[in-house]
Amino acid sequence: MLQTTTPSSLRRLVPAALFVLTTLTGTGAGAEQDCPTLLRAQCASCHALTYICPKMAESRGSLYWKRTISDMVDEGAVLTGREQAVLVRCLSSRDARARALCPDGN
């Protein structure tokens, strides 16, 4: 005999399925890394903060950072499009949390 799904069981199934889907695909709210985390994990893994921070202090614009990050991806950095956008936004805006990583607090 074929068992049918009742509307009440669907109401329980849909949120659970969405949770599993967002967890597996990495698109949940917690999946995005913030700028300081990305700077430490991605940028500072090859470049010293003493190299990155002065460039941040010079208030270089988003075009500069977009080109620079694109060049780093071409060199082998592994960054999603979303992570690249986070870095461009925070580096070009001199994000306070990113500047807090700098030795002199630039």
N, C-alpha and C positions, 0 to 999 in steps of 0.2 A: 504494500500500500504506500502511495506517495504522501509524504508529510508536507504540509504547506506551512509557510511562515506567517505568523499572525502579526498584525500591526504593532502590538506591544513588544514583541521580540525584535522587530525591525528598529524600534526606537532605541533599544539597547545595543543593537548590532552596529548601527551607523556610527555613533560616536567612537566605539571601540575600533572599528575599521579605519576611521579617520586618524585616530591616535597612532595606530600601527603604521599607516601609510606615511604620515609626517615624520615619525621616528625613523623609519627605514630609509626615507629619501633625504633626510637631513634638512627639511624645509620648515621644521618647527621653529618657534620663536627663539628657543635657546640655541639653535644651530649656528647663528651668526656670531662670529667673534668680534670683539670690540677692537678699536684701534690700538690701544697699548698692547693687547695680547698679540695682535698681528705683527706689530712692530718688533716685539721681542722674538716671536717665533719665526717670522719670515725675513724681515729686513736685517735685524741684528744677528741673525745666524751667519751672515756673510759680511756685513758692514758694522763697524763699531758705531755706537751711538754718538761718539765724538765726531764722526763723519756725517751722520744723518742730521743731528741737531742744528748745526750751523746753517744747513740748507733750509731747515724748517724756520729758523729765526730770520732768514732773509725774505720771508713771506713770498716764496715762489708760488705762482698761481697754479690753478688746477690743470692747465695744459702741460706745464712742465712736469707735474707729478704723474699725470696720465701717461705721458711719453716715457718717463723714467720707469714707471712700474711695468709698462708694456715691454720695455727693453729688458727688464729683469725676468719677466715671464719668458721672453725669447731666449734668455740665458739659462733657463731651467727652473726658475722659481715656480712653485705650484700654488696658484691662487685662482679661486673661482672668480667669475665676473663680479659677483657681489662683494667678495673680499677686496678686489681691486678698487671698486667704487668706494668702499669704506675707507681704504687707505688714502685715495685721492682726496676725498672730502676732508678727512681729519688733518692730513699733512698740509693741504692748501689753506685750511682755516686756522692752522696753528692750534689745534685742539689742546685744551688745558691739561687733559689727562695724558696726552701724548708728550707734551712738553715736560710734564712731571718726571718722565723717565730720563730726561737730559741731566747730565752731571751738574750744570749750573742753573737748571730750571728754566732755560730759555723759553 
